[in-house]
Amino acid sequence: MTAWPAEKKARLLQFSTGTSRIPVNGFKDLQGSDGPRRFTIEKSGAPTNLPSSHTCFNRIDLPPYATFEDLETKLSWA
């Protein structure tokens, strides 16, 4: 996977958590709809699907892509 510029990383964070900034104390201080909620990545869906997110739970669902290039492309589209 190639290195992403800061703006692209911020957009991915916004997509998965609802905020484009990491809290001052790091990911451990992310808030969900019901208080503190850790950032999680779940394996879910078919490899042809785009990733989906649940911003209230700071979660991103990633299908099992065959290559890192597929992962990067699908994340960019999402």
N, CA, C and O atoms as a Tripos MOL2 file, in Angstrom:
@<TRIPOS>MOLECULE
protein
  312   311    78     0     0
PROTEIN
NO_CHARGES

@<TRIPOS>ATOM
      1 N           0.8570   -1.1740    0.0000 N.3       1 MET1
      2 CA          0.0000    0.0000    0.0000 C.3       1 MET1
      3 C           0.8990    1.2320    0.0000 C.2       1 MET1
      4 O           1.8640    1.3030    0.7620 O.2       1 MET1
      5 N           0.5920    2.1670   -0.8260 N.am      2 THR2
      6 CA          1.3930    3.3760   -0.8980 C.3       2 THR2
      7 C           1.0370    4.3100    0.2530 C.2       2 THR2
      8 O          -0.0420    4.2160    0.8380 O.2       2 THR2
      9 N           1.9460    5.1960    0.5610 N.am      3 ALA3
     10 CA          1.6990    6.1760    1.6190 C.3       3 ALA3
     11 C           0.6540    7.1810    1.1360 C.2       3 ALA3
     12 O           0.7560    7.7160    0.0310 O.2       3 ALA3
     13 N          -0.3290    7.4260    1.9580 N.am      4 TRP4
     14 CA         -1.3770    8.3770    1.6100 C.3       4 TRP4
     15 C          -1.0340    9.7480    2.1630 C.2       4 TRP4
     16 O          -0.4440    9.8530    3.2380 O.2       4 TRP4
     17 N          -1.4000   10.8110    1.4310 N.am      5 PRO5
     18 CA         -1.1970   12.1580    1.9650 C.3       5 PRO5
     19 C          -2.1420   12.3920    3.1540 C.2       5 PRO5
     20 O          -3.1340   11.6820    3.3160 O.2       5 PRO5
     21 N          -1.8260   13.3770    3.9670 N.am      6 ALA6
     22 CA         -2.5870   13.6640    5.1790 C.3       6 ALA6
     23 C          -4.0770   13.8880    4.9020 C.2       6 ALA6
     24 O          -4.9220   13.4440    5.6790 O.2       6 ALA6
     25 N          -4.4040   14.5700    3.8040 N.am      7 GLU7
     26 CA         -5.8160   14.8470    3.5000 C.3       7 GLU7
     27 C          -6.5980   13.5540    3.2490 C.2       7 GLU7
     28 O          -7.7400   13.4180    3.6880 O.2       7 GLU7
     29 N          -5.9840   12.6200    2.5490 N.am      8 LYS8
     30 CA         -6.6520   11.3570    2.2570 C.3       8 LYS8
     31 C          -6.8420   10.5330    3.5340 C.2       8 LYS8
     32 O          -7.8730    9.8820    3.7060 O.2       8 LYS8
     33 N          -5.8590   10.5620    4.4180 N.am      9 LYS9
     34 CA         -5.9830    9.8830    5.7120 C.3       9 LYS9
     35 C          -7.1000   10.5030    6.5510 C.2       9 LYS9
     36 O          -7.8600    9.7930    7.2090 O.2       9 LYS9
     37 N          -7.1910   11.8310    6.5200 N.am     10 ALA10
     38 CA         -8.2390   12.5300    7.2630 C.3      10 ALA10
     39 C          -9.6250   12.1580    6.7240 C.2      10 ALA10
     40 O         -10.5730   12.0070    7.4940 O.2      10 ALA10
     41 N          -9.7350   12.0130    5.4110 N.am     11 ARG11
     42 CA        -11.0240   11.6250    4.8190 C.3      11 ARG11
     43 C         -11.4240   10.2020    5.2050 C.2      11 ARG11
     44 O         -12.6020    9.9240    5.4300 O.2      11 ARG11
     45 N         -10.4440    9.3050    5.2820 N.am     12 LEU12
     46 CA        -10.7210    7.9410    5.7260 C.3      12 LEU12
     47 C         -11.1640    7.9380    7.1890 C.2      12 LEU12
     48 O         -12.0950    7.2240    7.5600 O.2      12 LEU12
     49 N         -10.5000    8.7290    8.0050 N.am     13 LEU13
     50 CA        -10.8910    8.8360    9.4110 C.3      13 LEU13
     51 C         -12.2990    9.4050    9.5310 C.2      13 LEU13
     52 O         -13.0860    8.9310   10.3510 O.2      13 LEU13
     53 N         -12.6290   10.4110    8.7320 N.am     14 GLN14
     54 CA        -13.9780   10.9990    8.7340 C.3      14 GLN14
     55 C         -15.0060    9.9560    8.3090 C.2      14 GLN14
     56 O         -16.0820    9.8690    8.9010 O.2      14 GLN14
     57 N         -14.6840    9.1720    7.2960 N.am     15 PHE15
     58 CA        -15.5820    8.1300    6.7990 C.3      15 PHE15
     59 C         -15.8850    7.0930    7.8810 C.2      15 PHE15
     60 O         -17.0180    6.6240    7.9940 O.2      15 PHE15
     61 N         -14.8870    6.7400    8.6650 N.am     16 SER16
     62 CA        -15.0570    5.6470    9.6250 C.3      16 SER16
     63 C         -15.4630    6.0840   11.0300 C.2      16 SER16
     64 O         -16.0240    5.2860   11.7800 O.2      16 SER16
     65 N         -15.1890    7.3430   11.4010 N.am     17 THR17
     66 CA        -15.4960    7.7750   12.7700 C.3      17 THR17
     67 C         -16.4120    8.9890   12.8450 C.2      17 THR17
     68 O         -16.9740    9.2710   13.9030 O.2      17 THR17
     69 N         -16.5690    9.7020   11.7530 N.am     18 GLY18
     70 CA        -17.3920   10.9100   11.7670 C.3      18 GLY18
     71 C         -16.5890   12.1620   12.0850 C.2      18 GLY18
     72 O         -17.1430   13.2610   12.0640 O.2      18 GLY18
     73 N         -15.3050   12.0280   12.3790 N.am     19 THR19
     74 CA        -14.4490   13.1820   12.6350 C.3      19 THR19
     75 C         -13.1550   13.0320   11.8410 C.2      19 THR19
     76 O         -12.6690   11.9190   11.6370 O.2      19 THR19
     77 N         -12.6040   14.1550   11.3960 N.am     20 SER20
     78 CA        -11.3820   14.0890   10.6000 C.3      20 SER20
     79 C         -10.1300   14.3090   11.4420 C.2      20 SER20
     80 O          -9.0200   14.3700   10.9140 O.2      20 SER20
     81 N         -10.3180   14.4260   12.7590 N.am     21 ARG21
     82 CA         -9.1750   14.6540   13.6490 C.3      21 ARG21
     83 C          -9.0930   13.5800   14.7200 C.2      21 ARG21
     84 O         -10.1060   13.1180   15.2460 O.2      21 ARG21
     85 N          -7.8760   13.2010   15.0240 N.am     22 ILE22
     86 CA         -7.6370   12.2620   16.1130 C.3      22 ILE22
     87 C          -7.6520   13.0590   17.4140 C.2      22 ILE22
     88 O          -7.0700   14.1420   17.4650 O.2      22 ILE22
     89 N          -8.3010   12.5560   18.4710 N.am     23 PRO23
     90 CA         -8.2910   13.2780   19.7480 C.3      23 PRO23
     91 C          -6.8630   13.5160   20.2500 C.2      23 PRO23
     92 O          -5.9380   12.7920   19.8810 O.2      23 PRO23
     93 N          -6.6970   14.5240   21.0860 N.am     24 VAL24
     94 CA         -5.3830   14.8990   21.6080 C.3      24 VAL24
     95 C          -4.6650   13.7000   22.2370 C.2      24 VAL24
     96 O          -3.4560   13.5480   22.0620 O.2      24 VAL24
     97 N          -5.3860   12.8600   22.9550 N.am     25 ASN25
     98 CA         -4.7870   11.6960   23.6190 C.3      25 ASN25
     99 C          -4.7920   10.4450   22.7560 C.2      25 ASN25
    100 O          -4.5430    9.3500   23.2590 O.2      25 ASN25
    101 N          -5.0700   10.5870   21.4720 N.am     26 GLY26
    102 CA         -5.0170    9.4600   20.5580 C.3      26 GLY26
    103 C          -6.3390    8.7270   20.3910 C.2      26 GLY26
    104 O          -7.3840    9.1600   20.8760 O.2      26 GLY26
    105 N          -6.2570    7.6010   19.6870 N.am     27 PHE27
    106 CA         -7.4540    6.8300   19.3560 C.3      27 PHE27
    107 C          -8.1870    6.3210   20.5900 C.2      27 PHE27
    108 O          -9.3910    6.0730   20.5240 O.2      27 PHE27
    109 N          -7.4970    6.1580   21.7070 N.am     28 LYS28
    110 CA         -8.1510    5.6430   22.9150 C.3      28 LYS28
    111 C          -9.2400    6.5870   23.4290 C.2      28 LYS28
    112 O         -10.1150    6.1570   24.1800 O.2      28 LYS28
    113 N          -9.2030    7.8590   23.0420 N.am     29 ASP29
    114 CA        -10.2000    8.8280   23.4820 C.3      29 ASP29
    115 C         -11.2990    9.0890   22.4560 C.2      29 ASP29
    116 O         -12.0670   10.0380   22.6130 O.2      29 ASP29
    117 N         -11.3910    8.2710   21.4120 N.am     30 LEU30
    118 CA        -12.4840    8.4360   20.4400 C.3      30 LEU30
    119 C         -13.8150    8.2210   21.1450 C.2      30 LEU30
    120 O         -13.9500    7.3450   21.9990 O.2      30 LEU30
    121 N         -14.7880    9.0310   20.7740 N.am     31 GLN31
    122 CA        -16.1220    8.9280   21.3620 C.3      31 GLN31
    123 C         -17.0910    8.3230   20.3630 C.2      31 GLN31
    124 O         -17.0390    8.6230   19.1700 O.2      31 GLN31
    125 N         -17.9760    7.4700   20.8580 N.am     32 GLY32
    126 CA        -19.0520    6.9080   20.0530 C.3      32 GLY32
    127 C         -20.3630    7.5450   20.4690 C.2      32 GLY32
    128 O         -20.3660    8.5310   21.2060 O.2      32 GLY32
    129 N         -21.4620    7.0020   20.0130 N.am     33 SER33
    130 CA        -22.7680    7.5600   20.3470 C.3      33 SER33
    131 C         -23.1310    7.3540   21.8100 C.2      33 SER33
    132 O         -24.0060    8.0390   22.3370 O.2      33 SER33
    133 N         -22.4590    6.4090   22.4690 N.am     34 ASP34
    134 CA        -22.7790    6.1180   23.8710 C.3      34 ASP34
    135 C         -21.5650    6.2440   24.7950 C.2      34 ASP34
    136 O         -21.5000    5.5850   25.8330 O.2      34 ASP34
    137 N         -20.6060    7.0900   24.4160 N.am     35 GLY35
    138 CA        -19.4150    7.3010   25.2430 C.3      35 GLY35
    139 C         -18.1600    6.8310   24.5330 C.2      35 GLY35
    140 O         -18.1520    6.6720   23.3120 O.2      35 GLY35
    141 N         -17.0900    6.6070   25.3020 N.am     36 PRO36
    142 CA        -15.8250    6.1850   24.6800 C.3      36 PRO36
    143 C         -16.0000    4.8960   23.8750 C.2      36 PRO36
    144 O         -16.6410    3.9500   24.3330 O.2      36 PRO36
    145 N         -15.4300    4.8720   22.6880 N.am     37 ARG37
    146 CA        -15.5760    3.7230   21.7930 C.3      37 ARG37
    147 C         -14.3000    3.5630   20.9950 C.2      37 ARG37
    148 O         -13.8900    4.5010   20.3110 O.2      37 ARG37
    149 N         -13.6650    2.4260   21.0570 N.am     38 ARG38
    150 CA        -12.4380    2.1760   20.3040 C.3      38 ARG38
    151 C         -12.7050    2.0820   18.8110 C.2      38 ARG38
    152 O         -13.7990    1.7170   18.3830 O.2      38 ARG38
    153 N         -11.6950    2.4150   18.0330 N.am     39 PHE39
    154 CA        -11.7500    2.2600   16.5850 C.3      39 PHE39
    155 C         -11.5540    0.7790   16.2620 C.2      39 PHE39
    156 O         -10.6040    0.1620   16.7440 O.2      39 PHE39
    157 N         -12.4420    0.2100   15.4550 N.am     40 THR40
    158 CA        -12.3230   -1.2010   15.0960 C.3      40 THR40
    159 C         -12.4820   -1.3990   13.5980 C.2      40 THR40
    160 O         -13.1310   -0.6150   12.9060 O.2      40 THR40
    161 N         -11.8640   -2.4760   13.1230 N.am     41 ILE41
    162 CA        -11.9910   -2.8900   11.7280 C.3      41 ILE41
    163 C         -12.5320   -4.3070   11.7450 C.2      41 ILE41
    164 O         -11.9650   -5.1850   12.3950 O.2      41 ILE41
    165 N         -13.6330   -4.5340   11.0290 N.am     42 GLU42
    166 CA        -14.2660   -5.8510   10.9610 C.3      42 GLU42
    167 C         -14.1820   -6.3930    9.5380 C.2      42 GLU42
    168 O         -14.2900   -5.6340    8.5750 O.2      42 GLU42
    169 N         -13.9950   -7.6800    9.4080 N.am     43 LYS43
    170 CA        -14.0400   -8.3430    8.1040 C.3      43 LYS43
    171 C         -15.5010   -8.6450    7.8070 C.2      43 LYS43
    172 O         -16.1580   -9.3630    8.5610 O.2      43 LYS43
    173 N         -16.0090   -8.0970    6.7080 N.am     44 SER44
    174 CA        -17.4260   -8.2490    6.4130 C.3      44 SER44
    175 C         -17.7000   -7.9690    4.9360 C.2      44 SER44
    176 O         -17.1740   -7.0070    4.3750 O.2      44 SER44
    177 N         -18.5140   -8.8020    4.3140 N.am     45 GLY45
    178 CA        -18.9450   -8.5600    2.9450 C.3      45 GLY45
    179 C         -18.1700   -9.3530    1.9090 C.2      45 GLY45
    180 O         -17.2210  -10.0740    2.2180 O.2      45 GLY45
    181 N         -18.6070   -9.1960    0.6780 N.am     46 ALA46
    182 CA        -17.9900   -9.8740   -0.4630 C.3      46 ALA46
    183 C         -16.8670   -9.0130   -1.0330 C.2      46 ALA46
    184 O         -16.9330   -7.7870   -0.9450 O.2      46 ALA46
    185 N         -15.8350   -9.6290   -1.6180 N.am     47 PRO47
    186 CA        -14.7080   -8.8710   -2.1820 C.3      47 PRO47
    187 C         -15.0970   -7.8630   -3.2650 C.2      47 PRO47
    188 O         -14.3060   -6.9760   -3.5870 O.2      47 PRO47
    189 N         -16.2840   -7.9800   -3.8250 N.am     48 THR48
    190 CA        -16.7310   -7.0220   -4.8370 C.3      48 THR48
    191 C         -17.3790   -5.7840   -4.2120 C.2      48 THR48
    192 O         -17.6100   -4.7930   -4.9050 O.2      48 THR48
    193 N         -17.6710   -5.8320   -2.9280 N.am     49 ASN49
    194 CA        -18.3260   -4.7150   -2.2290 C.3      49 ASN49
    195 C         -17.3270   -3.6310   -1.8490 C.2      49 ASN49
    196 O         -16.1280   -3.8820   -1.7290 O.2      49 ASN49
    197 N         -17.8460   -2.4230   -1.6620 N.am     50 LEU50
    198 CA        -17.0560   -1.3310   -1.1060 C.3      50 LEU50
    199 C         -17.0540   -1.4560    0.4180 C.2      50 LEU50
    200 O         -17.9410   -2.0940    0.9850 O.2      50 LEU50
    201 N         -16.0680   -0.8520    1.0850 N.am     51 PRO51
    202 CA        -16.0910   -0.8320    2.5490 C.3      51 PRO51
    203 C         -17.3060   -0.0470    3.0420 C.2      51 PRO51
    204 O         -17.8200    0.8210    2.3360 O.2      51 PRO51
    205 N         -17.7540   -0.3540    4.2410 N.am     52 SER52
    206 CA        -18.8350    0.4170    4.8550 C.3      52 SER52
    207 C         -18.3830    0.8450    6.2380 C.2      52 SER52
    208 O         -17.4650    0.2600    6.8110 O.2      52 SER52
    209 N         -19.0340    1.8710    6.7700 N.am     53 SER53
    210 CA        -18.6300    2.3620    8.0800 C.3      53 SER53
    211 C         -19.8440    2.5330    8.9760 C.2      53 SER53
    212 O         -20.9820    2.6340    8.5170 O.2      53 SER53
    213 N         -19.5600    2.5600   10.2610 N.am     54 HIS54
    214 CA        -20.5660    2.7860   11.2940 C.3      54 HIS54
    215 C         -19.9810    3.8510   12.2140 C.2      54 HIS54
    216 O         -19.3100    3.5360   13.1970 O.2      54 HIS54
    217 N         -20.2430    5.1250   11.8850 N.am     55 THR55
    218 CA        -19.5940    6.2240   12.5940 C.3      55 THR55
    219 C         -19.9930    6.3020   14.0580 C.2      55 THR55
    220 O         -19.2120    6.7950   14.8720 O.2      55 THR55
    221 N         -21.1750    5.8350   14.4210 N.am     56 CYS56
    222 CA        -21.5850    5.8510   15.8270 C.3      56 CYS56
    223 C         -20.7590    4.8790   16.6590 C.2      56 CYS56
    224 O         -20.6660    5.0150   17.8790 O.2      56 CYS56
    225 N         -20.1620    3.9000   15.9900 N.am     57 PHE57
    226 CA        -19.3930    2.8670   16.6870 C.3      57 PHE57
    227 C         -17.9050    2.9080   16.3420 C.2      57 PHE57
    228 O         -17.1510    2.0310   16.7630 O.2      57 PHE57
    229 N         -17.4700    3.9240   15.5740 N.am     58 ASN58
    230 CA        -16.0720    4.0560   15.1480 C.3      58 ASN58
    231 C         -15.5740    2.7620   14.5030 C.2      58 ASN58
    232 O         -14.4870    2.2750   14.8130 O.2      58 ASN58
    233 N         -16.3800    2.2260   13.6120 N.am     59 ARG59
    234 CA        -16.0630    0.9380   13.0000 C.3      59 ARG59
    235 C         -16.1190    1.0290   11.4870 C.2      59 ARG59
    236 O         -16.9750    1.7060   10.9170 O.2      59 ARG59
    237 N         -15.1860    0.3320   10.8470 N.am     60 ILE60
    238 CA        -15.1950    0.2120    9.3930 C.3      60 ILE60
    239 C         -15.2500   -1.2810    9.0720 C.2      60 ILE60
    240 O         -14.5160   -2.0780    9.6570 O.2      60 ILE60
    241 N         -16.1140   -1.6440    8.1520 N.am     61 ASP61
    242 CA        -16.2550   -3.0330    7.7030 C.3      61 ASP61
    243 C         -15.5490   -3.1740    6.3560 C.2      61 ASP61
    244 O         -15.8990   -2.5090    5.3810 O.2      61 ASP61
    245 N         -14.5450   -4.0580    6.3220 N.am     62 LEU62
    246 CA        -13.7760   -4.2780    5.1030 C.3      62 LEU62
    247 C         -14.0090   -5.6830    4.5730 C.2      62 LEU62
    248 O         -13.8330   -6.6560    5.3070 O.2      62 LEU62
    249 N         -14.4010   -5.8050    3.3160 N.am     63 PRO63
    250 CA        -14.4800   -7.1310    2.6940 C.3      63 PRO63
    251 C         -13.0770   -7.7170    2.5410 C.2      63 PRO63
    252 O         -12.0950   -6.9760    2.5830 O.2      63 PRO63
    253 N         -12.9700   -9.0170    2.3650 N.am     64 PRO64
    254 CA        -11.6530   -9.6550    2.2020 C.3      64 PRO64
    255 C         -11.1190   -9.4830    0.7740 C.2      64 PRO64
    256 O         -11.2890  -10.3640   -0.0680 O.2      64 PRO64
    257 N         -10.4830   -8.3620    0.5170 N.am     65 TYR65
    258 CA         -9.9430   -8.0840   -0.8090 C.3      65 TYR65
    259 C          -8.7350   -8.9730   -1.0940 C.2      65 TYR65
    260 O          -8.0040   -9.3470   -0.1770 O.2      65 TYR65
    261 N          -8.5280   -9.3080   -2.3660 N.am     66 ALA66
    262 CA         -7.4540  -10.2160   -2.7710 C.3      66 ALA66
    263 C          -6.0770   -9.5630   -2.6970 C.2      66 ALA66
    264 O          -5.0870  -10.2350   -2.4090 O.2      66 ALA66
    265 N          -6.0100   -8.2450   -2.9580 N.am     67 THR67
    266 CA         -4.7130   -7.5660   -2.9770 C.3      67 THR67
    267 C          -4.7900   -6.2390   -2.2290 C.2      67 THR67
    268 O          -5.8730   -5.7110   -1.9770 O.2      67 THR67
    269 N          -3.6170   -5.7140   -1.8800 N.am     68 PHE68
    270 CA         -3.5620   -4.4020   -1.2440 C.3      68 PHE68
    271 C          -4.0220   -3.3130   -2.2080 C.2      68 PHE68
    272 O          -4.5910   -2.3060   -1.7880 O.2      68 PHE68
    273 N          -3.7730   -3.5180   -3.4960 N.am     69 GLU69
    274 CA         -4.2130   -2.5400   -4.4950 C.3      69 GLU69
    275 C          -5.7400   -2.4620   -4.5320 C.2      69 GLU69
    276 O          -6.3040   -1.3730   -4.6390 O.2      69 GLU69
    277 N          -6.4100   -3.6140   -4.4430 N.am     70 ASP70
    278 CA         -7.8790   -3.6220   -4.3720 C.3      70 ASP70
    279 C          -8.3560   -2.8710   -3.1430 C.2      70 ASP70
    280 O          -9.2870   -2.0700   -3.2160 O.2      70 ASP70
    281 N          -7.7120   -3.1350   -2.0090 N.am     71 LEU71
    282 CA         -8.0760   -2.4640   -0.7580 C.3      71 LEU71
    283 C          -7.9360   -0.9540   -0.9010 C.2      71 LEU71
    284 O          -8.8480   -0.2080   -0.5440 O.2      71 LEU71
    285 N          -6.8110   -0.5060   -1.4150 N.am     72 GLU72
    286 CA         -6.5640    0.9250   -1.5590 C.3      72 GLU72
    287 C          -7.5700    1.5690   -2.5100 C.2      72 GLU72
    288 O          -8.0890    2.6490   -2.2290 O.2      72 GLU72
    289 N          -7.8450    0.9070   -3.6370 N.am     73 THR73
    290 CA         -8.8050    1.4380   -4.6080 C.3      73 THR73
    291 C         -10.1940    1.5540   -4.0140 C.2      73 THR73
    292 O         -10.8470    2.5880   -4.1520 O.2      73 THR73
    293 N         -10.6500    0.5000   -3.3540 N.am     74 LYS74
    294 CA        -12.0140    0.4960   -2.7860 C.3      74 LYS74
    295 C         -12.1400    1.5020   -1.6460 C.2      74 LYS74
    296 O         -13.1770    2.1510   -1.5130 O.2      74 LYS74
    297 N         -11.0980    1.6410   -0.8180 N.am     75 LEU75
    298 CA        -11.1310    2.6570    0.2390 C.3      75 LEU75
    299 C         -11.2050    4.0510   -0.3430 C.2      75 LEU75
    300 O         -11.9050    4.9100    0.1920 O.2      75 LEU75
    301 N         -10.4900    4.2900   -1.4340 N.am     76 SER76
    302 CA        -10.5230    5.5970   -2.0900 C.3      76 SER76
    303 C         -11.9090    5.8930   -2.6450 C.2      76 SER76
    304 O         -12.3870    7.0230   -2.5420 O.2      76 SER76
    305 N         -12.5490    4.9100   -3.2220 N.am     77 TRP77
    306 CA        -13.9050    5.1060   -3.7570 C.3      77 TRP77
    307 C         -14.9020    5.3810   -2.6510 C.2      77 TRP77
    308 O         -15.7640    6.2500   -2.7820 O.2      77 TRP77
    309 N         -14.7860    4.6450   -1.5710 N.am     78 ALA78
    310 CA        -15.7230    4.7960   -0.4530 C.3      78 ALA78
    311 C         -15.5650    6.1800    0.1450 C.2      78 ALA78
    312 O         -16.2590    6.5220    1.1020 O.2      78 ALA78
@<TRIPOS>BOND
     1     1     2 1
     2     2     3 1
     3     3     4 2
     4     3     5 am
     5     5     6 1
     6     6     7 1
     7     7     8 2
     8     7     9 am
     9     9    10 1
    10    10    11 1
    11    11    12 2
    12    11    13 am
    13    13    14 1
    14    14    15 1
    15    15    16 2
    16    15    17 am
    17    17    18 1
    18    18    19 1
    19    19    20 2
    20    19    21 am
    21    21    22 1
    22    22    23 1
    23    23    24 2
    24    23    25 am
    25    25    26 1
    26    26    27 1
    27    27    28 2
    28    27    29 am
    29    29    30 1
    30    30    31 1
    31    31    32 2
    32    31    33 am
    33    33    34 1
    34    34    35 1
    35    35    36 2
    36    35    37 am
    37    37    38 1
    38    38    39 1
    39    39    40 2
    40    39    41 am
    41    41    42 1
    42    42    43 1
    43    43    44 2
    44    43    45 am
    45    45    46 1
    46    46    47 1
    47    47    48 2
    48    47    49 am
    49    49    50 1
    50    50    51 1
    51    51    52 2
    52    51    53 am
    53    53    54 1
    54    54    55 1
    55    55    56 2
    56    55    57 am
    57    57    58 1
    58    58    59 1
    59    59    60 2
    60    59    61 am
    61    61    62 1
    62    62    63 1
    63    63    64 2
    64    63    65 am
    65    65    66 1
    66    66    67 1
    67    67    68 2
    68    67    69 am
    69    69    70 1
    70    70    71 1
    71    71    72 2
    72    71    73 am
    73    73    74 1
    74    74    75 1
    75    75    76 2
    76    75    77 am
    77    77    78 1
    78    78    79 1
    79    79    80 2
    80    79    81 am
    81    81    82 1
    82    82    83 1
    83    83    84 2
    84    83    85 am
    85    85    86 1
    86    86    87 1
    87    87    88 2
    88    87    89 am
    89    89    90 1
    90    90    91 1
    91    91    92 2
    92    91    93 am
    93    93    94 1
    94    94    95 1
    95    95    96 2
    96    95    97 am
    97    97    98 1
    98    98    99 1
    99    99   100 2
   100    99   101 am
   101   101   102 1
   102   102   103 1
   103   103   104 2
   104   103   105 am
   105   105   106 1
   106   106   107 1
   107   107   108 2
   108   107   109 am
   109   109   110 1
   110   110   111 1
   111   111   112 2
   112   111   113 am
   113   113   114 1
   114   114   115 1
   115   115   116 2
   116   115   117 am
   117   117   118 1
   118   118   119 1
   119   119   120 2
   120   119   121 am
   121   121   122 1
   122   122   123 1
   123   123   124 2
   124   123   125 am
   125   125   126 1
   126   126   127 1
   127   127   128 2
   128   127   129 am
   129   129   130 1
   130   130   131 1
   131   131   132 2
   132   131   133 am
   133   133   134 1
   134   134   135 1
   135   135   136 2
   136   135   137 am
   137   137   138 1
   138   138   139 1
   139   139   140 2
   140   139   141 am
   141   141   142 1
   142   142   143 1
   143   143   144 2
   144   143   145 am
   145   145   146 1
   146   146   147 1
   147   147   148 2
   148   147   149 am
   149   149   150 1
   150   150   151 1
   151   151   152 2
   152   151   153 am
   153   153   154 1
   154   154   155 1
   155   155   156 2
   156   155   157 am
   157   157   158 1
   158   158   159 1
   159   159   160 2
   160   159   161 am
   161   161   162 1
   162   162   163 1
   163   163   164 2
   164   163   165 am
   165   165   166 1
   166   166   167 1
   167   167   168 2
   168   167   169 am
   169   169   170 1
   170   170   171 1
   171   171   172 2
   172   171   173 am
   173   173   174 1
   174   174   175 1
   175   175   176 2
   176   175   177 am
   177   177   178 1
   178   178   179 1
   179   179   180 2
   180   179   181 am
   181   181   182 1
   182   182   183 1
   183   183   184 2
   184   183   185 am
   185   185   186 1
   186   186   187 1
   187   187   188 2
   188   187   189 am
   189   189   190 1
   190   190   191 1
   191   191   192 2
   192   191   193 am
   193   193   194 1
   194   194   195 1
   195   195   196 2
   196   195   197 am
   197   197   198 1
   198   198   199 1
   199   199   200 2
   200   199   201 am
   201   201   202 1
   202   202   203 1
   203   203   204 2
   204   203   205 am
   205   205   206 1
   206   206   207 1
   207   207   208 2
   208   207   209 am
   209   209   210 1
   210   210   211 1
   211   211   212 2
   212   211   213 am
   213   213   214 1
   214   214   215 1
   215   215   216 2
   216   215   217 am
   217   217   218 1
   218   218   219 1
   219   219   220 2
   220   219   221 am
   221   221   222 1
   222   222   223 1
   223   223   224 2
   224   223   225 am
   225   225   226 1
   226   226   227 1
   227   227   228 2
   228   227   229 am
   229   229   230 1
   230   230   231 1
   231   231   232 2
   232   231   233 am
   233   233   234 1
   234   234   235 1
   235   235   236 2
   236   235   237 am
   237   237   238 1
   238   238   239 1
   239   239   240 2
   240   239   241 am
   241   241   242 1
   242   242   243 1
   243   243   244 2
   244   243   245 am
   245   245   246 1
   246   246   247 1
   247   247   248 2
   248   247   249 am
   249   249   250 1
   250   250   251 1
   251   251   252 2
   252   251   253 am
   253   253   254 1
   254   254   255 1
   255   255   256 2
   256   255   257 am
   257   257   258 1
   258   258   259 1
   259   259   260 2
   260   259   261 am
   261   261   262 1
   262   262   263 1
   263   263   264 2
   264   263   265 am
   265   265   266 1
   266   266   267 1
   267   267   268 2
   268   267   269 am
   269   269   270 1
   270   270   271 1
   271   271   272 2
   272   271   273 am
   273   273   274 1
   274   274   275 1
   275   275   276 2
   276   275   277 am
   277   277   278 1
   278   278   279 1
   279   279   280 2
   280   279   281 am
   281   281   282 1
   282   282   283 1
   283   283   284 2
   284   283   285 am
   285   285   286 1
   286   286   287 1
   287   287   288 2
   288   287   289 am
   289   289   290 1
   290   290   291 1
   291   291   292 2
   292   291   293 am
   293   293   294 1
   294   294   295 1
   295   295   296 2
   296   295   297 am
   297   297   298 1
   298   298   299 1
   299   299   300 2
   300   299   301 am
   301   301   302 1
   302   302   303 1
   303   303   304 2
   304   303   305 am
   305   305   306 1
   306   306   307 1
   307   307   308 2
   308   307   309 am
   309   309   310 1
   310   310   311 1
   311   311   312 2
@<TRIPOS>SUBSTRUCTURE
     1 MET1         2 RESIDUE 1 A MET
     2 THR2         6 RESIDUE 1 A THR
     3 ALA3        10 RESIDUE 1 A ALA
     4 TRP4        14 RESIDUE 1 A TRP
     5 PRO5        18 RESIDUE 1 A PRO
     6 ALA6        22 RESIDUE 1 A ALA
     7 GLU7        26 RESIDUE 1 A GLU
     8 LYS8        30 RESIDUE 1 A LYS
     9 LYS9        34 RESIDUE 1 A LYS
    10 ALA10       38 RESIDUE 1 A ALA
    11 ARG11       42 RESIDUE 1 A ARG
    12 LEU12       46 RESIDUE 1 A LEU
    13 LEU13       50 RESIDUE 1 A LEU
    14 GLN14       54 RESIDUE 1 A GLN
    15 PHE15       58 RESIDUE 1 A PHE
    16 SER16       62 RESIDUE 1 A SER
    17 THR17       66 RESIDUE 1 A THR
    18 GLY18       70 RESIDUE 1 A GLY
    19 THR19       74 RESIDUE 1 A THR
    20 SER20       78 RESIDUE 1 A SER
    21 ARG21       82 RESIDUE 1 A ARG
    22 ILE22       86 RESIDUE 1 A ILE
    23 PRO23       90 RESIDUE 1 A PRO
    24 VAL24       94 RESIDUE 1 A VAL
    25 ASN25       98 RESIDUE 1 A ASN
    26 GLY26      102 RESIDUE 1 A GLY
    27 PHE27      106 RESIDUE 1 A PHE
    28 LYS28      110 RESIDUE 1 A LYS
    29 ASP29      114 RESIDUE 1 A ASP
    30 LEU30      118 RESIDUE 1 A LEU
    31 GLN31      122 RESIDUE 1 A GLN
    32 GLY32      126 RESIDUE 1 A GLY
    33 SER33      130 RESIDUE 1 A SER
    34 ASP34      134 RESIDUE 1 A ASP
    35 GLY35      138 RESIDUE 1 A GLY
    36 PRO36      142 RESIDUE 1 A PRO
    37 ARG37      146 RESIDUE 1 A ARG
    38 ARG38      150 RESIDUE 1 A ARG
    39 PHE39      154 RESIDUE 1 A PHE
    40 THR40      158 RESIDUE 1 A THR
    41 ILE41      162 RESIDUE 1 A ILE
    42 GLU42      166 RESIDUE 1 A GLU
    43 LYS43      170 RESIDUE 1 A LYS
    44 SER44      174 RESIDUE 1 A SER
    45 GLY45      178 RESIDUE 1 A GLY
    46 ALA46      182 RESIDUE 1 A ALA
    47 PRO47      186 RESIDUE 1 A PRO
    48 THR48      190 RESIDUE 1 A THR
    49 ASN49      194 RESIDUE 1 A ASN
    50 LEU50      198 RESIDUE 1 A LEU
    51 PRO51      202 RESIDUE 1 A PRO
    52 SER52      206 RESIDUE 1 A SER
    53 SER53      210 RESIDUE 1 A SER
    54 HIS54      214 RESIDUE 1 A HIS
    55 THR55      218 RESIDUE 1 A THR
    56 CYS56      222 RESIDUE 1 A CYS
    57 PHE57      226 RESIDUE 1 A PHE
    58 ASN58      230 RESIDUE 1 A ASN
    59 ARG59      234 RESIDUE 1 A ARG
    60 ILE60      238 RESIDUE 1 A ILE
    61 ASP61      242 RESIDUE 1 A ASP
    62 LEU62      246 RESIDUE 1 A LEU
    63 PRO63      250 RESIDUE 1 A PRO
    64 PRO64      254 RESIDUE 1 A PRO
    65 TYR65      258 RESIDUE 1 A TYR
    66 ALA66      262 RESIDUE 1 A ALA
    67 THR67      266 RESIDUE 1 A THR
    68 PHE68      270 RESIDUE 1 A PHE
    69 GLU69      274 RESIDUE 1 A GLU
    70 ASP70      278 RESIDUE 1 A ASP
    71 LEU71      282 RESIDUE 1 A LEU
    72 GLU72      286 RESIDUE 1 A GLU
    73 THR73      290 RESIDUE 1 A THR
    74 LYS74      294 RESIDUE 1 A LYS
    75 LEU75      298 RESIDUE 1 A LEU
    76 SER76      302 RESIDUE 1 A SER
    77 TRP77      306 RESIDUE 1 A TRP
    78 ALA78      310 RESIDUE 1 A ALA
